[in-house]
Amino acid sequence: EWDRYYDIRYRLLRKPWGNKRGEERKPEDAIADHLAAFSNGTPVGIGMVYDDGGNARIRFIAMEEEYQRKGLGTKLMAALEGLARKKGFKKAILWGDENAVKFYEKLGYKNVGKGPLLNGLLQQYDMEKAL
């Protein structure tokens, strides 16, 4: 399952922007709680949450294309937010890229400005939501 988890992260979130295999792994992986959405026992969606300065940082949300727009991403986000609430976090923060901002806004996140530019190619936006 872990191999599949990182494969999804690489193929969907890093490879399209020129990253090499292995660059999908981050130091925060060691302190994060990782969740996956499954279909027939196989991970098809992923995400993680960790403490980032007292806020719940949600990262690396990805869903295999054939499972998008079926509610699984919304359920995965609800599970990550629920885990963050259980741990006592009052606010969730994340970076939403240009293609995902509307999805996060539908979940109650507020776009609070430009975030990092991934590989000089993909603009991300700082988003937050009170938990």
ABEGO torsion letter per residue (X at the ends): XAAAAAAAAAAAAAAAAGBBBGAABBAAAAABBBBBBBBGGBBABBBBBBBBGGBBBBBGBBBBAAABGAGAAAAAAAAAAAAAAAAGBABBBBBBBAAAAAAAAAAGBBBAEBBBBBGGABBBBBBBBBX
